Structures are given as structure tokens and as C-alpha cells.
């Protein structure tokens, strides 16, 4: 089963599925919690105040991130182009 691609400029950027097993790097414009997730303090992006915050399943946060690391949970990180 695939996940739909979402892109702000109309192109398919794809996504990265990640769990709490380590940092994922790239250029991301959105993080969607598939299961309740907590962003680790090593997460690097332009949205402040989210480190340590629990994101309920179904929540999508928009911004720009270059590194995403979870304390727990599962998220889709949408690639920016």
C-alpha cells in the first residue's frame, strides 16, 4: 500500500516513513503523525516549540525541517523539492 504524495508546487516529492529508531535527514515541508509521536530535541527546523511535544495521530505540522528524530511514534515526513 502506498501513501499519496503531497507537494506545494504540484510535483510529487514523495515521503519518508520513520519511527523512533534514529534521525532522518533531508528537506521536508510537513510532518504527519500516523501514530501518536513525540519530536526529539535533535529535530532541526524552522518551527520552534515542538521539541518534546506529543503530536496526536492524524496531526500534520507544516514548516521546513532538515533533520527529524522521534522520541516515539511513527510519522511521514514529506519531501520538499
C-alpha positions as CSV (number, residue, x, y, z in Angstrom):
1,X,0.0,0.0,0.0
2,X,1.5,3.4,-1.0
3,X,1.0,6.8,0.5
4,X,-0.1,9.7,-1.6
5,X,2.5,12.3,-2.5
6,X,1.7,15.9,-1.5
7,X,3.6,18.9,-2.8
8,X,3.0,22.6,-2.6
9,X,4.3,23.2,-6.1
10,X,2.3,20.4,-7.8
11,X,5.2,17.9,-8.2
12,X,5.4,14.6,-6.4
13,X,8.1,14.9,-3.8
14,X,7.4,11.7,-2.0
15,X,7.7,11.0,1.7
16,X,9.8,9.2,4.3
17,X,8.2,6.9,6.9
18,X,10.1,7.0,10.1
19,X,9.8,5.7,13.7
20,X,11.8,6.3,16.8
21,X,14.8,4.4,15.5
22,X,17.0,7.4,14.6
23,X,17.3,10.7,12.8
24,X,16.2,11.1,9.2
25,X,17.8,13.9,7.2
26,X,16.6,15.7,4.0
27,X,14.5,18.6,3.1
28,X,11.0,18.2,4.5
29,X,8.0,20.6,4.4
30,X,5.5,18.7,6.6
31,X,5.4,16.1,9.3
32,X,2.3,13.9,9.7
33,X,1.9,11.7,12.8
34,X,0.5,8.3,11.8
35,X,0.6,7.2,15.4
36,X,1.0,9.4,18.4
37,X,4.5,10.8,18.1
38,X,7.0,12.9,20.1
39,X,9.7,15.0,18.4
40,X,13.1,14.6,19.9
41,X,15.2,17.7,20.8
42,X,17.6,16.7,17.9
43,X,14.9,17.7,15.3
44,X,16.1,20.7,13.3
45,X,13.7,23.0,11.5
46,X,12.1,26.5,11.4
47,X,9.2,25.8,13.8
48,X,10.1,26.4,17.4
49,X,8.5,24.9,20.5
50,X,7.7,21.5,19.1
51,X,10.6,19.5,20.7
52,X,9.1,17.2,23.3
53,X,5.5,17.9,22.3
54,X,3.3,14.9,21.7
55,X,1.6,15.0,18.3
56,X,-1.7,13.1,18.2
57,X,-2.2,10.6,15.4
58,X,-3.5,12.4,12.3
59,X,-1.8,15.7,13.1
60,X,0.2,17.4,10.3
61,X,2.6,20.2,11.1
62,X,3.9,22.4,8.2
63,X,7.3,24.1,8.2
64,X,10.9,23.3,7.0
65,X,13.0,20.6,8.5
66,X,16.4,19.2,7.7
67,X,16.6,16.5,10.4
68,X,13.7,14.7,12.1
69,X,14.2,12.4,15.1
70,X,11.4,11.0,17.2
71,X,11.3,10.1,20.9
72,X,8.5,7.7,20.0
73,X,5.7,7.2,17.4
74,X,5.5,7.0,13.6
75,X,5.4,9.9,11.2
76,X,5.5,10.6,7.5
77,X,8.0,13.3,6.5
78,X,7.0,14.9,3.2
79,X,10.0,15.7,0.9
80,X,10.4,19.3,-0.3
81,X,11.8,19.9,-3.7
